[in-house]
């Protein structure tokens, strides 16, 4: 039997953004943090590189802002960039206070006898400003924040809970637009429970699983973007999907990401014959922004008919490689590749969703009471191309800002009551789950082929035609059968795919991550692509 629960704040997503917000809120609030699988199933745990921040005396806020604006190809919102960078040092200090074990630089002793933290440099950055924990920064941050959250008596961490949809006043036929909670599938019981909440926060990550090849875990299905759209929120710049240039190419590796820091520390991209090629595409060579590097690799693979290119750092001392990249070293060794002696076979893979739910600097969406933070959002920070290691920074800065705003609104918002239970009276158990698997595979394949690194009008039109057929099939299936995680994710992923395609069709230029053969030049004026959902009842 389905249950009803009440929380002051419902956080959907258990990664860096969601945990940071939960830990920043005061102890007297009752907070639920939901994960649709295990708590560590999101993207944060797998992040390797680090967090970009102005920490070195030789670096400046203006320099970090300028680098971000350049990488964003003229489409970043400068106020969002400056807001994020200006709060970078305090965000890192908060992480240090939580106990995150960032790597220290034993070469630079401080006057007080301690050691400075080691900073690395990645593509697009003009300074060393990436603070990291070896090459497993995400795991170090996640484990630290999770331990802190587990110690908080007011925070409930709930696994195997899949958010189905948001509950809004409009959805219930009431006056107003406020978000009142969410319907959530408990995978253990199979029931859809009703969560009442004064505030709901989407921290669900991005939508890279919409592509056949991705560096992301299986959970990145655009759930937050899809739920927010259905609730009445605008979305922005969804055509900008970042493809990480270097994922391990191996039939059993499942797109293991090779951190950008490998190139930052001197790794060279080469063809099978050992020839370097990046200098032919950009004067920054291997340190060019990710979109440039990904297109260059894609170009060379298509030109040569090659399955992959190679990332070589074997010219560096073996001890240096093992110390800086222990995770990459061990993982590659599992597949018979000794990176101290051999180059790493790599290919691009979908990695980051630069657009998302439109929010302000407090994480507020268009729907009162609903916040969104992290990769789910469009803040204006990333523009047409996210600069390396700005994403984790965005999680911490906007989560802390959203928490502060929620606290300021507490006196004005009461706990919603009387929400109806989920109605499953008209549905049956499915005996045709093969349809879900088939549609899942078809969707991700045509998105890769038609809406990938290089696009054309004809490819986008084909993709739009196919996704609309899929949406009709999925809606019919959703209306007649009990929900499951696979069905919920497919429904969300297909909707986000359609929004990505619509956004790409509206951009008649090539800018940053959106490259089309039909409009190869960059337009004189930079404009965001904002889509507005239909109003319920219209």
C-alpha positions in Angstrom: 0.0 0.0 0.0 1.3 3.4 -0.9 2.5 5.8 1.9 2.5 9.5 2.5 5.6 11.3 3.9 6.2 14.9 5.0 9.5 16.8 4.8 10.6 20.4 5.0 12.9 19.9 2.1 12.8 17.1 -0.4 16.1 16.7 -2.4 15.9 14.5 -5.5 19.5 13.4 -6.1 22.3 12.4 -3.9 25.4 13.8 -5.6 27.6 16.8 -4.8 24.8 19.3 -5.3 22.1 17.5 -3.3 24.4 16.6 -0.4 25.9 20.1 -0.2 22.4 21.6 0.0 21.3 19.1 2.7 24.4 19.8 4.8 24.1 23.6 4.4 20.5 23.7 5.7 19.9 24.1 9.4 19.6 21.1 11.8 16.0 21.7 12.7 14.7 21.0 9.2 13.5 17.6 8.3 15.3 16.7 5.0 15.0 13.7 2.7 17.7 13.0 0.1 16.5 10.5 -2.6 18.6 8.3 -4.8 17.0 6.2 -7.5 19.6 3.5 -7.0 22.5 3.3 -4.6 23.6 6.6 -3.1 26.9 6.6 -5.0 25.2 5.9 -8.4 25.4 9.5 -9.7 28.1 11.3 -11.7 29.8 12.9 -8.7 31.5 9.7 -7.4 33.1 9.1 -10.8 34.5 12.6 -11.3 38.3 12.4 -11.7 39.8 15.8 -12.4 38.9 18.3 -9.7 37.3 21.6 -8.8 38.2 24.9 -10.5 38.7 27.8 -8.1 40.9 30.9 -7.6 43.2 29.6 -4.8 46.7 30.6 -5.9 48.1 34.1 -5.3 49.2 34.3 -9.0 45.6 33.7 -10.2 42.7 36.2 -10.1 38.9 36.1 -10.3 39.1 38.2 -13.5 41.4 35.6 -15.1 39.1 32.7 -14.2 36.1 34.6 -15.5 37.8 35.5 -18.7 38.9 31.9 -19.4 35.3 30.7 -18.7 33.8 33.3 -21.1 36.3 32.3 -23.8 35.5 28.6 -23.4 31.8 29.4 -23.5 32.1 30.9 -27.0 30.4 34.2 -26.2 27.3 32.6 -24.7 28.1 32.6 -21.0 26.1 35.0 -18.8 28.8 37.1 -17.3 26.9 37.7 -14.1 26.5 34.0 -13.5 30.2 33.4 -14.3 31.4 36.1 -11.9 28.9 35.0 -9.2 30.3 31.5 -9.4 34.0 32.4 -9.5 33.7 35.0 -6.7 32.3 32.3 -4.4 34.8 29.6 -5.4 37.3 30.1 -2.6 34.7 30.0 0.1 33.1 26.9 -1.4 36.5 25.1 -1.4 37.2 26.3 2.1 33.8 24.7 3.1 34.8 21.4 1.5 38.2 21.5 3.3 36.3 22.1 6.6 34.1 19.1 5.9 37.3 17.0 5.7 37.7 16.4 1.9 41.3 15.0 1.5 42.6 17.2 -1.3 46.1 16.4 -2.6 48.8 18.5 -1.0 51.9 19.7 -2.8 54.9 18.4 -0.9 57.1 20.7 -2.9 55.8 23.9 -1.5 56.1 24.3 2.3 54.1 27.0 4.0 55.5 29.3 6.6 53.3 27.6 9.3 55.0 24.3 8.5 52.1 22.8 6.6 51.8 22.3 2.8 49.9 24.0 0.1 47.3 22.0 -1.9 48.5 20.8 -5.3 46.8 22.6 -8.2 46.7 21.2 -11.7 45.8 22.8 -15.0 43.2 21.6 -17.5 42.0 22.6 -21.0 40.9 26.3 -21.4 42.5 27.4 -18.1 45.3 29.9 -18.2 46.5 29.1 -14.6 46.8 26.1 -12.4 43.6 26.3 -10.4 42.2 22.8 -10.2 42.2 21.5 -6.7 41.9 17.7 -6.6 42.3 14.5 -4.7 44.7 12.6 -6.9 42.6 11.5 -9.9 39.5 10.4 -7.8 38.3 13.8 -6.7 34.6 13.0 -7.0 34.9 9.9 -4.8 36.8 11.8 -2.2 34.2 14.6 -2.1 31.2 12.3 -2.2 32.4 10.0 0.5 33.3 12.9 2.8 29.9 14.6 2.3 28.0 11.3 2.6 29.7 10.6 6.0 28.7 14.1 7.1 25.1 13.6 6.0 24.8 10.2 7.7 25.9 11.9 10.9 23.0 14.4 10.7 20.0 13.2 12.5 17.7 15.4 10.5 18.8 14.1 7.1 17.2 10.9 5.8 19.1 9.2 2.9 16.7 7.1 0.9 18.0 4.7 -1.7 16.0 2.9 -4.5 13.5 5.8 -4.7 12.6 6.9 -8.3 10.9 10.2 -8.6 8.0 9.8 -11.1 6.7 13.4 -11.3 6.4 16.6 -9.3 3.1 17.6 -7.6 2.0 21.1 -8.3 -1.1 23.2 -7.6 -1.7 23.4 -11.3 -1.5 19.6 -11.7 -4.1 19.2 -8.9 -6.4 21.8 -10.6 -5.9 24.4 -7.9 -5.2 28.1 -8.2 -1.5 28.9 -8.3 1.6 27.2 -9.6 3.5 26.1 -6.4 5.3 22.8 -6.2 3.9 20.8 -3.2 5.9 17.6 -3.4 6.5 14.6 -5.6 5.3 11.1 -6.5 8.1 8.6 -5.8 8.4 4.9 -6.8 9.7 2.8 -3.9 11.5 0.0 -5.8 11.4 -2.3 -2.8 7.6 -2.3 -2.4 6.7 -1.4 -6.0 4.4 1.3 -4.7 4.3 5.0 -5.7 4.4 7.0 -2.5 3.4 10.6 -2.0 6.0 13.1 -0.6 4.7 16.3 0.8 7.4 19.0 1.0 7.6 22.7 1.7 10.4 22.9 -0.8 11.6 20.5 -3.5 15.1 20.6 -4.9 16.0 18.9 -8.2 19.7 17.7 -8.1 19.3 14.9 -10.5 22.3 15.4 -12.8 22.3 15.6 -16.6 21.0 13.7 -19.6 24.1 12.2 -21.3 22.5 8.7 -21.3 20.5 10.0 -24.2 23.6 9.1 -26.3 24.8 5.6 -27.2 28.3 6.3 -25.9 28.7 8.2 -22.7 31.2 8.5 -19.8 28.3 8.9 -17.4 26.7 6.3 -15.1 23.4 4.7 -16.1 21.4 7.1 -13.9 21.9 10.3 -16.1 18.6 10.2 -17.9 17.5 13.8 -17.7 14.9 13.1 -15.0 15.1 16.5 -13.4 14.9 18.3 -16.7 11.9 16.3 -17.8 10.0 16.6 -14.5 10.6 20.3 -14.4 9.4 20.8 -18.0 6.2 18.8 -17.2 5.7 21.0 -14.1 5.9 24.2 -16.2 9.6 25.2 -16.1 11.5 26.7 -19.0 14.7 25.0 -20.2 17.6 26.6 -21.9 20.5 25.8 -24.3 19.9 22.0 -24.4 21.6 21.8 -27.8 25.0 22.1 -26.0 26.0 18.6 -25.1 29.6 18.2 -24.2 31.5 15.2 -25.5 34.5 14.4 -23.4 37.4 13.9 -25.9 39.1 11.0 -24.1 37.2 8.0 -22.9 39.0 4.6 -22.8 38.3 2.6 -26.0 38.0 -1.0 -25.0 35.1 -3.4 -25.5 34.8 -4.1 -21.8 35.6 -0.7 -20.4 32.1 0.8 -20.7 33.4 4.3 -21.6 35.8 4.7 -18.7 36.8 8.4 -18.6 40.4 9.4 -18.9 40.7 12.6 -17.0 41.5 15.8 -18.7 44.3 16.3 -16.2 46.3 13.7 -18.2 46.5 16.2 -21.0 47.0 19.0 -18.5 50.1 17.2 -17.2 51.6 16.7 -20.7 49.7 13.9 -22.3 49.8 14.0 -26.1 47.1 13.0 -28.6 48.4 10.8 -31.4 47.3 8.8 -34.4 48.0 5.1 -34.7 51.3 5.9 -36.4 52.5 8.0 -33.5 51.8 11.3 -35.3 50.5 14.2 -33.2 47.5 16.1 -34.8 46.0 18.6 -32.4 48.4 21.4 -33.4 46.7 21.3 -36.8 43.3 22.3 -35.2 44.2 24.8 -32.5 47.4 26.6 -31.3 46.6 25.4 -27.8 46.9 21.8 -29.1 46.0 19.3 -26.3 45.0 22.1 -24.0 42.3 23.4 -26.2 38.7 23.4 -24.9 36.9 20.1 -25.0 34.7 20.9 -28.0 37.7 21.7 -30.1 39.5 18.5 -29.0 36.4 16.3 -29.4 35.8 17.6 -33.0 39.4 17.2 -33.9 39.4 13.5 -32.8 36.1 12.9 -34.5 37.5 14.4 -37.7 40.6 12.3 -37.6 38.7 9.1 -36.9 36.3 9.7 -39.8 39.2 10.8 -42.1 41.2 7.7 -41.5 38.3 5.3 -40.8 39.9 4.7 -37.4 38.2 3.2 -34.4 40.1 5.5 -32.0 43.1 7.7 -31.4 45.7 7.5 -28.7 46.6 9.6 -25.6 50.2 9.1 -24.6 51.8 10.2 -21.4 54.4 7.4 -21.3 57.2 10.0 -21.8 56.7 11.1 -18.2 58.4 9.2 -15.4 56.5 6.1 -14.3 56.5 7.3 -10.6 55.0 10.6 -11.7 52.2 8.9 -13.6 51.4 6.4 -10.8 51.3 9.2 -8.2 49.1 11.6 -10.2 46.8 9.1 -12.0 46.6 6.0 -9.8 42.9 5.3 -10.8 43.6 5.6 -14.5 46.8 3.6 -14.2 45.1 0.7 -12.3 42.0 0.7 -14.5 44.0 0.6 -17.7 46.2 -2.1 -16.3 43.0 -4.2 -15.8 42.6 -4.1 -19.6 46.3 -4.9 -20.3 47.4 -1.3 -21.0 50.4 0.0 -19.0 50.1 3.7 -19.4 53.7 4.2 -18.2 54.8 2.4 -21.4 51.9 2.5 -23.8 49.5 5.1 -25.2 45.8 4.8 -24.2 43.3 4.2 -27.0 40.5 6.8 -26.6 37.3 8.1 -28.2 34.9 10.9 -27.5 31.8 10.2 -25.5 28.8 12.2 -24.2 29.9 13.7 -20.9 28.0 16.8 -19.8 24.7 18.6 -20.4 25.5 22.3 -20.5 21.9 23.4 -20.7 18.9 22.5 -18.5 16.2 24.0 -16.2 16.3 27.8 -16.2 17.2 29.0 -12.7 18.4 32.2 -11.0 21.4 32.7 -8.7 19.4 31.2 -5.9 18.5 28.1 -7.8 14.9 29.1 -8.2 13.0 27.7 -11.1 9.8 29.2 -12.8 7.7 27.2 -10.3 7.5 28.6 -6.8 8.9 26.2 -4.2 10.9 24.3 -6.8 14.7 24.7 -6.9 17.2 23.0 -9.2 21.0 22.8 -8.8 23.9 21.1 -10.5 24.0 19.6 -14.0 20.2 19.6 -14.1 20.2 23.4 -14.5 20.9 26.2 -17.0 22.5 28.9 -14.9 24.4 30.7 -17.7 27.8 29.6 -16.4 28.8 27.2 -19.1 27.6 29.0 -22.3 28.2 27.0 -25.4 30.9 24.9 -23.9 31.6 24.0 -20.2 35.2 24.7 -19.2 36.9 21.8 -17.4 36.2 21.4 -13.6 33.7 24.3 -13.5 30.9 21.8 -13.1 31.6 20.7 -9.5 32.2 24.3 -8.6 28.8 25.2 -9.8 27.3 22.4 -7.7 28.7 23.8 -4.5 28.2 27.5 -5.1 24.5 27.1 -6.2 23.6 24.5 -3.6 24.9 26.8 -0.9 23.0 29.8 -2.4 19.8 27.8 -2.8 20.0 26.6 0.8 20.4 30.2 2.0 17.4 31.3 0.0 15.3 28.4 1.3 16.1 29.4 4.8 15.0 33.0 4.1 11.6 31.7 2.8 10.8 29.3 5.7 8.5 31.6 7.6 6.3 32.1 4.6 5.7 28.5 3.6 3.6 25.9 5.4 3.7 22.2 4.9 1.2 21.2 2.2 -1.5 18.7 3.2 -4.2 16.7 1.6 -2.3 15.7 -1.5 -4.0 12.8 -3.3 -2.3 9.4 -3.5 -0.9 8.1 -6.8 -3.8 6.5 -8.8 -2.8 3.1 -10.2 -6.4 1.8 -10.4 -6.5 1.9 -14.2 -3.2 0.2 -15.0 -1.9 -3.4 -15.2 1.4 -5.2 -15.0 3.3 -5.1 -18.3 4.1 -8.4 -20.1 5.9 -6.5 -23.0 8.9 -4.9 -21.4 10.8 -5.8 -24.6 9.2 -2.6 -26.0 11.0 -0.5 -23.4 14.4 -2.1 -24.2 13.9 -1.7 -27.9 12.8 2.0 -27.7 15.7 2.7 -25.3 18.2 1.3 -27.8 16.7 3.0 -30.8 16.6 6.4 -29.1 20.2 6.4 -28.0 21.4 5.2 -31.4 19.7 7.8 -33.5 20.7 10.5 -31.1 24.3 9.4 -31.5 24.0 9.3 -35.3 21.9 12.4 -35.9 22.4 14.7 -32.9 26.0 14.1 -32.0 29.3 15.9 -32.4 28.6 17.1 -36.0 25.0 17.8 -37.1 23.0 18.7 -40.2 19.4 19.9 -40.8 18.6 16.6 -42.4 19.9 14.6 -39.5 18.0 16.7 -37.0 14.8 16.3 -39.0 15.2 12.5 -39.1 15.8 12.5 -35.3 12.8 14.7 -34.7 10.5 12.4 -36.8 11.8 9.3 -34.9 11.6 10.8 -31.4 8.0 11.9 -31.9 7.0 8.3 -32.9 8.7 7.0 -29.8 7.0 9.6 -27.5 3.6 8.4 -28.8 4.5 4.8 -28.1 5.9 5.6 -24.7 2.9 7.7 -23.6 0.5 4.9 -24.6 2.6 2.4 -22.6 2.9 4.7 -19.6 -0.9 5.2 -19.6 -1.7 1.5 -19.5 1.0 -0.2 -17.4 2.4 0.1 -13.9 5.5 2.3 -13.7 9.0 0.9 -13.3 12.4 2.5 -13.2 13.1 1.5 -16.8 9.8 3.0 -18.0 10.2 6.2 -16.0 13.7 6.7 -17.3 12.7 6.0 -20.9 9.8 8.5 -20.7 12.1 11.2 -19.3 15.0 10.4 -21.7 12.7 10.6 -24.8 11.2 13.9 -23.7 14.7 15.4 -23.1 15.9 14.1 -26.5 13.0 15.9 -28.1 13.9 19.1 -26.3 17.5 18.7 -27.4 16.5 18.2 -31.0 14.1 21.2 -30.9 16.9 23.4 -29.4 19.4 22.3 -32.0 17.0 23.0 -34.9 16.5 26.6 -33.6 20.3 27.4 -33.6 21.2 28.4 -37.1 25.0 28.7 -36.5 27.9 26.7 -35.2 29.0 27.8 -31.8 30.8 25.9 -29.1 29.5 22.3 -28.7 26.8 22.8 -31.4 28.5 22.3 -34.8 26.4 22.0 -37.9 27.6 21.6 -41.5 24.6 23.6 -42.7 25.6 26.7 -40.7 29.4 26.4 -40.2 29.9 30.0 -39.2 29.2 31.7 -35.8 26.4 34.3 -35.8 27.3 37.8 -35.0 24.9 38.0 -32.1 25.0 35.4 -29.3 21.5 34.3 -28.1 20.4 31.6 -25.7 17.8 29.0 -26.8 15.0 29.1 -24.3 12.0 26.7 -24.7 8.8 27.4 -22.8 6.4 24.5 -22.0 2.7 24.6 -22.7 0.5 25.7 -19.8 -1.7 23.0 -18.3 -5.2 23.1 -19.8 -4.2 25.1 -22.9 
